């Protein structure tokens, strides 16, 4: 009987699909490596909360790793390392391969924008002796989650004379922080009757920025005047300069370990910086690859990849075309022979809200990187839907290199849905599939990932490039 049971279990192991916990699949040394890798990630998460800050962070790291600014009129040879900064809001890192670009490139594409609040063009006002900023939310958020938490302000102001002023308030020790107020429970009986999406309305996401008047003299809007005086003294700006500014409101939380065992990381912006960081770190370590390796960290994914810094534009296509022109190759040949990992997250199975997940096809924390064959909503609307052949190649690559991975969907068919940059990569005739990290509390001001999944993503991108 015992032998029969063992035979059945062995047959199941050989025939059934079961994702494995990373800690069961790898040795202690890899767990320690995951913990070490996560320390650098947490540092990045504190420094690169916005797309502009992320570009600055990775541009500096690239320069230190020997990358030089891309010149479309230059000639590059195998092993050369270049970067292209697209308007300060997206960046491409590339290492030229030994093969001609006619054989295609290996591309990892992640996004570095995250759901947030943007200041309106004319944001500052005073009401009842309080100064506030009006905001417009960016990306898919639950608005009620953004009240009564510490906030910081990041971005740029372009003054009337063209000078660019960088703003970052609320992150450093001793900085003031900001907040959106909410009703006390005692007075919220009418608010509680609202549906959850309308518990806080868009026009109620107003940032409290001050309450002291400029002087004791008679006059209106003295609190607003005092705020403008402070901003003018520190940054040299006037109220008109807000019209040509990009100022983003993000949570002031620092990235931190979660759990008694410190196995998880809590932070703002895991989506999609937890994929951007390992994709960037992987290419920074590439030396003399067979195929040209490319990591693209892009903007605007959270609102549809629009604009000239999002992947719905042509800047990736033009970059590959420039590389192709240097080698006398038609750009469409380079593109059609390229392969891409669309480095984006998936929703981790949350046992507290199990009813919205289809467990057999959901990714789990600590089960490694998740391959998402298709995204989209309901009938796969807005999805690129990777081919079986390309899925097979990526699966083989991961298995042969001992990288723990799993499959995943974004919730039940008639409930879930979402999109990534994969569809825009596919538009270029490139084979592409989503590969990323499962996230708990996705799009919340404070999300959670597992350190082991983060490290498996780094290993996956490293193997992909090499």
Rosetta blueprint (number, residue, H / E / L):
1 X L
2 X H
3 X H
4 X H
5 X H
6 X H
7 X H
8 X H
9 X H
10 X H
11 X H
12 X H
13 X H
14 X H
15 X H
16 X L
17 X L
18 X L
19 X L
20 X L
21 X L
22 X H
23 X H
24 X H
25 X H
26 X L
27 X L
28 X H
29 X H
30 X H
31 X H
32 X H
33 X H
34 X H
35 X H
36 X H
37 X H
38 X H
39 X H
40 X H
41 X H
42 X H
43 X H
44 X H
45 X H
46 X H
47 X H
48 X L
49 X L
50 X L
51 X H
52 X H
53 X H
54 X H
55 X H
56 X H
57 X H
58 X H
59 X H
60 X H
61 X H
62 X H
63 X H
64 X H
65 X L
66 X L
67 X L
68 X E
69 X E
70 X L
71 X L
72 X L
73 X L
74 X L
75 X L
76 X L
77 X L
78 X L
79 X L
80 X L
81 X E
82 X E
83 X E
84 X E
85 X E
86 X E
87 X L
88 X L
89 X L
90 X E
91 X E
92 X E
93 X E
94 X E
95 X E
96 X L
97 X L
98 X L
99 X L
100 X L
101 X H
102 X H
103 X H
104 X L
105 X E
106 X E
107 X E
108 X E
109 X E
110 X E
111 X E
112 X L
113 X L
114 X L
115 X L
116 X E
117 X E
118 X E
119 X E
120 X E
121 X E
122 X E
123 X E
124 X E
125 X E
126 X E
127 X E
128 X L
129 X L
130 X E
131 X E
132 X E
133 X E
134 X E
135 X E
136 X E
137 X E
138 X E
139 X L
140 X L
141 X L
142 X L
143 X H
144 X H
145 X H
146 X H
147 X L
148 X L
149 X L
150 X L
151 X E
152 X E
153 X E
154 X E
155 X E
156 X E
157 X E
158 X E
159 X L
160 X L
161 X L
162 X L
163 X L
164 X E
165 X E
166 X E
167 X E
168 X E
169 X E
170 X L
171 X L
172 X L
173 X L
174 X L
175 X L
176 X L
177 X L
178 X E
179 X E
180 X E
181 X L
182 X L
183 X L
184 X L
185 X H
186 X H
187 X H
188 X L
189 X L
190 X L
191 X H
192 X H
193 X H
194 X L
195 X L
196 X H
197 X H
198 X H
199 X L
200 X L
201 X L
202 X H
203 X H
204 X H
205 X L
206 X L
207 X E
208 X E
209 X E
210 X E
211 X L
212 X L
213 X L
214 X L
215 X L
216 X L
217 X L
218 X L
219 X L
220 X L
221 X L
222 X H
223 X H
224 X H
225 X H
226 X H
227 X H
228 X H
229 X H
230 X H
231 X H
232 X H
233 X H
234 X H
235 X H
236 X L
237 X L
238 X L
239 X H
240 X H
241 X H
242 X H
243 X H
244 X H
245 X E
246 X E
247 X E
248 X E
249 X E
250 X E
251 X E
252 X L
253 X L
254 X L
255 X L
256 X E
257 X E
258 X E
259 X L
260 X L
261 X L
262 X L
263 X L
264 X E
265 X E
266 X E
267 X E
268 X L
269 X L
270 X H
271 X H
272 X H
273 X H
274 X H
275 X H
276 X H
277 X H
278 X H
279 X H
280 X H
281 X H
282 X H
283 X H
284 X H
285 X L
286 X L
287 X L
288 X L
289 X L
290 X L
291 X L
292 X E
293 X E
294 X E
295 X E
296 X E
297 X E
298 X E
299 X L
300 X L
301 X H
302 X H
303 X H
304 X L
305 X L
306 X L
307 X L
308 X L
309 X L
310 X L
311 X L
312 X L
313 X L
314 X L
315 X H
316 X H
317 X H
318 X H
319 X H
320 X H
321 X H
322 X H
323 X H
324 X H
325 X H
326 X H
327 X L
328 X L
329 X L
330 X L
331 X H
332 X H
333 X H
334 X H
335 X H
336 X H
337 X L
338 X L
339 X E
340 X E
341 X E
342 X E
343 X L
344 X L
345 X L
346 X E
347 X E
348 X E
349 X L
350 X L
351 X H
352 X H
353 X H
354 X H
355 X H
356 X H
357 X L
358 X L
359 X H
360 X H
361 X H
362 X L
363 X E
364 X L
365 X L
366 X L
367 X L
368 X L
369 X E
370 X E
371 X E
372 X E
373 X L
374 X L
375 X L
376 X E
377 X E
378 X L
379 X L
380 X L
381 X E
382 X L
383 X L
384 X L
385 X L
386 X L
387 X L
388 X H
389 X H
390 X H
391 X H
392 X H
393 X H
394 X H
395 X H
396 X H
397 X H
398 X H
399 X H
400 X H
401 X L
402 X L
403 X L
404 X L
405 X E
406 X E
407 X E
408 X L
409 X L
410 X L
411 X L
412 X L
413 X L
414 X L
415 X L
416 X L
417 X E
418 X E
419 X L
420 X L
421 X L
422 X H
423 X H
424 X H
425 X H
426 X H
427 X L
428 X L
429 X L
430 X L
431 X E
432 X E
433 X E
434 X E
435 X E
436 X E
437 X L
438 X E
439 X E
440 X E
441 X L
442 X L
443 X L
444 X L
445 X L
446 X L
447 X E
448 X E
449 X E
450 X E
451 X H
452 X H
453 X H
454 X H
455 X H
456 X H
457 X H
458 X H
459 X H
460 X H
461 X H
462 X H
463 X H
464 X H
465 X H
466 X L
